[in-house]
Amino acid sequence: MATVDLLHFFGGKPADFLDIGGGANSQTIKAALQILLDNPEVKSVLVNVLGGITHCDEVAYGIIEAVKEAKTKKPLVVRLVGTNQKEGQKILRTGGVNAMDNMEEAAKRAVKLAAGEQ
């Protein structure tokens, strides 16, 4: 819920919140992200992962697959911290998605992108 609070704090209006829980695999991540990416009401997407049981590399694979198959392109901000963080960030960079380490900066960026700012 801290993610939702930060988005509100920086002026955003979260459309949804999903707690992937422990042990989510890449297919779960892909399916969840596709719903958001294909929703015309969603202006930007913030993925904020504090990976423990769920590994950041598994999340990254799901993100990359969802982005590849998305019907529309939306601004995407990813923060990955935790188990296999470096591997996850490398997977994202290779797939053309940048990952941030700082939750506050990621939330600010997502709000700006949703408002059409760069």
N, C-alpha and C positions, 0 to 999 in steps of 0.2 A: 504494500500500500504506500510505501515511501515514494515509489515511482509516480503514482497518481498524485500524491501531495506535491511533489516537485513540479510536475507539469502544471498543476493549478497555480502554484507559487509564481511560476514564470509566465503566467497568462494563458496557458493552454486549456483546452477542454477535451479531456480524454473521452474517446468514444467507447472504449472497451478496456478491459483488464483481463489478462489471462495468467494464472499461476500454473506453470507447466509441471510443478511438483518435482519430486525426485525420480530420476531414471527415465525421463522422456527421451525417446529416440528421434532420429532425424526425420522419420516419416510423420511423427506427431507434430514436430516443429513446422515442417513443410505444410501440413494440412491447416494448422492454425494460422500461419502467416498468409497462406493463399486466400483465406477468407477475408483478411484485412486488406490485402493488396487488390483484391477484386471488388471491394466495396467502394462505389463512387463517392460516398460521403466521407471517407477517410482521406485526410489531406497529407498526413505523414505518419510514419510508423516508427515507434521507439521500441527496440528490443533491448531489455535490460536484464541480463542474466548474471546471477550470482551462483555460479556452478559449484556444487559440491558433489552430490550423487549424480546429478546430470552433468555430463562432461561438455565443456565448451566446444570441443572439436565436433561432437555429435550435433550440437546446436548449429554450428557453422555449416555443416553439410546440409542440414534442413533448410537453412536460410538461402544458401546458394541455389538449391533446387527450386525453392519457391519463387525466387527472383527470376530464374530462367524461364519458368512456366507461367509467370504472371501475365494476364491479359493486358494490363496497363502498368505503366511505370509510376511509382510513387517515391517520394523522398523517404529514405530508410536510414535510420540512425541505430547503430548497434553498440551496446556496451557489454563486453564480455569480461568477467572476472571470475577466477576460480580454477577448478581442476582442468588441466589441459588448455589453459588460457592461451599460451603462446601458439600452440598448434591450431587452435580455433581462429586466432587472429590471422595466422598465415593462410589458412584455407579461405577466409573471407577476402583478404588482400588479393590472393590469386584469382578469386572469382569477381574481383572488381568492387568489393564492398569494404569500406573502411570501418574498423572497430575502434572505439574509444575506451579509455580506462576510467574516466571520471564521470560519475553519475550526474552531477550537477551540469557539467558541460554538455553531456548527451541530451539531457532534458531541455536545456536552453536551445540547443541546435534543432531538436525536433519541433519545438514551438515556433521558432523562426521559419523553418521550412514549411510548416503548416500554414503560416501567414503569407507565404509566397516570397519571403526574404531569402537571400543567400547568405 
